[in-house]
Amino acid sequence: MAAALVLAQLRAQMALPDHASTPPLGLLYITDHYADDATELLVYLSSELPEVRDWAGTVGVGIAASGVEYFDEPALAVMLCDLAPEQYRVFSGVAPLSPSGRSDQGFVAHTALLHADPTSPDLAGLVSDMADRTTSRYLFGGLPSARGAAPQFALLSRGLGSGQWTGGGVFQGGMSGVAFDASVPMLSRLTQGAQPVAAPHTVSASDGHVVLALDGEPALDVLLRERHIDLGEPAQAVPRLRDTLVGLSWPGSADDAQRRRHELGEDVLVRHLIGLDPARQAVAVAHDAPVGTRLAFCTRNAQAARADLVRVCTELREALEPEHAEPWLGSASGDPASPAARRIAGAIYVSCTGRGGPHFGAPSAELQIVQRALGDVPLVGFFAAGEIAHHRLYGYTGVLTVFVQDAPESV
């Protein structure tokens, strides 16, 4: 029934004069309530929409559509993309991108939407390797989230007859997604969901993921002071420790203005605080922190997250204005042909499962902020177990990517 309702909406839109009638690429996101039905859903949609030759997507405990969040309930969302077949490639473990990102047909990957299974070993390395297969080294996407199986959709039917089914297209594990060439213009932003409680410190002694000293002072002492924690009062200490995160960055990467405003830039990775080592006066974090790493203790902050989301949405809108004329991700030369006549054709939003409406104060509040800023544009996405932007894995973030096209001429 859910698929039939989506299909009816899509067919109605495809019949409109200002909508594409034969879009070849479909993005499909489902909540984990439908995870066991993933293959049947893809078979049904593919057979009923034979003009849509290729499909990509995945599962989340929540999914996003234009202005709406669907958490912990049966839901699916589809967005059809009107791109020329030579502008993109769907990839997966059985049909991977080449190490160079090039195909025999002349396709060159410039950027990519990536879905990566969170149980994959050395996931950070795999994401970085995938980024190396694109000319921009820019990825956007996230890790599927589910309470059970976490299927990914990746159906590439190039070379098949219209509507012909391959019998595949649904995968468990590994990575999949869509690579785009440099002719597909897009803009992307990362929004952080945590706020530092004080200025960052420099790791002056460490042992892997155990931070021994910050600026020459025992790391545990710094944590307890900045978070106002007394270990002699467990009832007060435990909730504060559970609420504490760490923001990690590397020398030369942090923005000084953001440091002064106690904000986190896109270069900062937010990770969990996973333990204390009183014997060594150390703290353990969920990431290696070699000497020289910049570290700031953080907390999740709804007000700061809301303000940062508004900021990135505003930046995307302003980037389309003539006076800003920002180069897009799809432009190899960085020289947009007509910056005065660009508009948002569609958007993909991947947010953390720890964000969403409840964190922003009301159901669908996060997506409504995006919709108010961008306008009523087609949008799909999901709430992830980790977010992907640039060539890294993030947490507690949102990754908003918009497809850009020339606006129709006024009549």
N, C-alpha and C positions, 0 to 999 in steps of 0.2 A: 504493500500500500504506500509506504514512504517513497519508494522508487517511482511508482506510478504518479504520485503527486508532483515529484520533482520533474518527471518527464513531461507532464502536462504544462508546467510552467515554462520549461525550456522550449517546447514546441511553440507555445504562444509567443514567446519572445523572438524566436527565430523567424516567425512569420511577419514581424514588424519591419517596415521599410528601412529603419535606421539600425537594424541589428543584422549580424552575419547569419546567412541561411545555411552555410556549409562549413562551420568551424571544425578544424581537424583535430584539435587537442582538447581533452577534458581533464580537469582536476577534480578528484573525488576524495572527500574526507568524510569519515564515519565515526561515530562514537563506538566505544568498545562493546556496547549492547548488540551491535550488528557484526562484531568481529567474526563470529562463526558463520555468518552469511556472506562473507566478503566475496567469495568466488561467484555465488549466485547473483549478487548485486552487479558485479562487473559483467557477467554474461548477459544479464537482462539489459543493462544500459547500453552495452556494446551492440547487441542485436537490434535494439529498438532505435538506436541512433547510428545507423551505418555510416553516415557522413563523418562522424567523429572517429577517426582512425586510430588515435593513440590516447592512452590514459595514464595518469600518474596520480599518486595520493597516498594516504595512509590513515591510521586510526589514532584517536585520542580519547581520554576520559571526558574531554569536552571538545567541541568544534565551534568554529566561528563562521557566521554569515554576515551579510550587510547589517550592522547595527544590533545583532543578536548573538548571544552566547547560549549554547546548549550543553549543560553540564549534567552528567550522571542521568541521562535519559536517552532513549532511542532517537537518533537523528542522523541525517546525512545531508551534505551540501555539495553541489556541483557547480563549477564555473567552466564555461566553454571559451576557448581562446581562438581568435581568428588570426592565425599566423600561417604563413606559407610553410609547407612541409620542409623546405630547405633551411628554414630559420631555426629549427630546434631538433633535438634528439632525445627521446626517452631512453634512459639507461637503467640497468640493473645488474645483478651478479651474473646473469646468463647473457646479457648484452651490454657489457661495460664500455665506458668511454676508453679510448686508447690512451696510453700514457702521455701522448702529445695533445690529446683532445681533438685530433683530426680524424676524419673518416675518408674512405676511398672516394666518396661522392663530393669531396671538397668542403664538407662542413668543418668549421673550426669553433670549438666551444669557447665562448667569451666569459660567461658566468653560468651559474646553475642553481636551481632549486634542489635541495638535497634532503632526503629522509634517511636516517641512519639508525639501525637497531641499537638500543642502549646497552645490550649485553655483548656487543662485539668487542673483542680484545683490542687493546691499544687504539681506542676509538679516536682520541685526539690526533694520533698519528695518521689514521685513515682519512680523517677530515682534511688534514693538512695536505696529504697526498692527492686527494681529490681536487683541492684548490689549485694544486700545481698543474692540473690537467686543463685549466682554463687560462686564457690569456690575461684576464684581469685579476686572477687569483681571488675572486670574490664569490662566496657562496652565501646562500640564505636558505633557511629551513629549520628543521628540528628533529628531535628524537621521538618516535612514536611513544605514546603513553597508554597503558592498558592494564587492567587487573588480571588479564590472562594473555592469550595470544595477541600479538601485535602485527597484523599483516600489513604489507605494503603493496600498492598497486603500481605496476609498470608494464604496460602493454604497448608494444611497438609493432604495428601491423603493416609497416612499409613493405610494399611488394606483394601484399595479399589483395584479393578481390574485395570489393566493397561489402562490408558486413561479414566477411569471412572470419571465423573465430579460430584462434590458435590453440586454445585449450590451456593457455598459461595466463600470465599477467598478475597473479597474486603470489607474493613471496613472504617467507618468514626469515628474518635475520638479514645481515648484510646491509647494503646501501642501494638506494634507487633514487630516481628523480628525473628532472628535465634539464638538459643543457640548452642554452640559447646562444646564438651567434651574435656578432657585434651589431647586427642590423635591428635588433630588438631593443628599443630604448626603455630604460627603467631607472628608477631611483630607489634607494634603500636607506633606512635608518635603523639604528639600534637604540632602544630606550631601557634604561636601568631601573630596577625596582628596589634598590637598597640605597641607604644614605650613610656615609661615614660619620662616626661620632666625634672624630677629631682628625687632625691632620695626619697624613700617612707617615710611616716610619720606614727606615731602611733595615732590612734583615742583616744583622752583623754576625750571627752565628746560627747554624742550622745543621740538622741531620736528616736529609731527605725531606719528608713532609712535617718534621718536628722543628718548630722554630724555637731556638734556644735564647736568642737575644735580639732586641730591637734597639738600634742606636746605642749599643753597648750596655743596655739595661736588660735584666732578665725579662723575657717576654711575658711570663705569667704576671709579674708585677705591673707591667704596662696594661695588660688586659683588665686586671682587677681594678686598677685606678680609673681607667677611662670608662669602664662600665659600672663603676660604683658597686662592686661586688665584694661581699664579705663571706669567705668560705666557711666561716664559723656559724653562719645562719643559712643552712641549706634551703629552707623554705623560700627565702628571697633569692638565693644564689642560683638555684637550678633553673627557674624560669628565665632569668636574665642570660644565663649561658646558652640555653636552648634558642634564645632569640638573637644570639650573636652570630654574625657572619664575618668573613674576611674578604676584603677586596685586594687583589694582587695585581701588580703591574711591574714593568721592568724599566730600568734606567733609560731616560730619554724618551719614554713613550707617553708619560702623563702630561696633561695640559695644565699649565701653571694657574690659569684663570679658574679652571674648575677646582683645583686644589684649594684656592683661596675661598671659593664659595662652598667648600665641603660637598662637592658633587662628584659623581663617578663618570669618567669619560668612557668612550667606547673601547679604550685599550685595557680597561680594568676587568679582570675575571673575578666574579663573586663565587666564593666557595664556602662550604660548611666548616665550622669549628667542630672537630670530631673528638677532642679529648684534651685533658690536662695532664701534665707530668710534674707534680709537685717536687719530686726528688731532684729534678734538673731545672726547676722553675721555668718550665717550657710549656708551649701549647702546640697541639697537633692540628693541622689543617688538611683539608681534602685535596691537596695539590702539592707537588714539590715546591719548595720555597728556598732556592739557593741563595747564598750570600749576595747581597746587592739588590734583591727583590724589594720592591716597595710594597708595604702592607698597611692597610687601614682596617680597623675594626668597624663593623657596620651593623645596622639593624634594618629590617624591612620597614618602610615608611610609606604609608598610603598617600599622604599628601605630596611627598616628594615624587613618588611614582606617577601620580596624576599630573603634576606640573611638568615632569620630564616627557610624558607621553604627549601632552599638548604642545610642548616645544618641538618635538620631532615632526609631529603632524604639520605644525606651522612652517617648519623649515621645508618640508616637502611642497607645500602649497607655494611658498615664496620662491622655491627653486624653479617653478614654472613661469614666473613672471619675467618680463623682458629685462628688467634692471638687474635681475640675479643671473639668469641664463646659465645655470649650473650644468656642466657636462654630465651626461647620464651614463649609467653603467653599460648601456648598449652601444655607446659611441666610442669606437676605437680611436678616433682622432680627438675627441673631446670638443668638437665644434658642431653644436646642434644646428640643423639647417634653418629652422624657423622657430626660435624660442618664444616669439610673441604669439604663436598659435598652437600651443601644446595644451593638452588636457589629460586627465587621468582616465584611462580606459578600463582599468580594473586593478585590484590589489590583492595581495596575499599577506596575511598577518599570522605570525606564529608567536604565541605567548606562553609563558611558563604556567604549569598547573597550579603554582602557588600564587598566581595573580588572578585575573578574571574579576567578575562582578563582586564577589564577596570581599576581595581585598580593596576594591575601589568604592565600596559602600552600598552597592545595590545590584540586583540582577542586571546583567548585560551592561553595566556602567562603563567598563573598559571599551567595549566595542561602540558604545554610543559616543564616547569621546572621539574615537576615530572617525565615526560617521559625521559628527558635527564639523570636524575639521576638514575632512576631505570632500564632503558632499555625498550625495546618494549614488556612489559608484559600486559596481559589482565587487564583492569581496568574499573570499573564503579563507579558511585556515584552521588551525587546531591548537590545542593546549598541550604543550610538549613536556617530555621528561628532561629536556635540555634544549637550548636554542643554538642555532648555527648562524654565524655572521662572519664575514670576511673569511678567515681560514681557521677559526677557533670555535670551541664549544663554550657556551655561556650558561648562566643560571639566573633565575629571577628576572629575566629580561623579556622584552618584546621586540620582534624583528618585523618591521613594516616595509614592504616592497610594493611599489606601484609601477604599473605598465603605462607608458606615455605614448600618445599618438597626436598627430596634428588634429586640431579642432576643425569641424566643418566650417566652410565659409558662410558668412552671414548672407541671407537672401534679402 
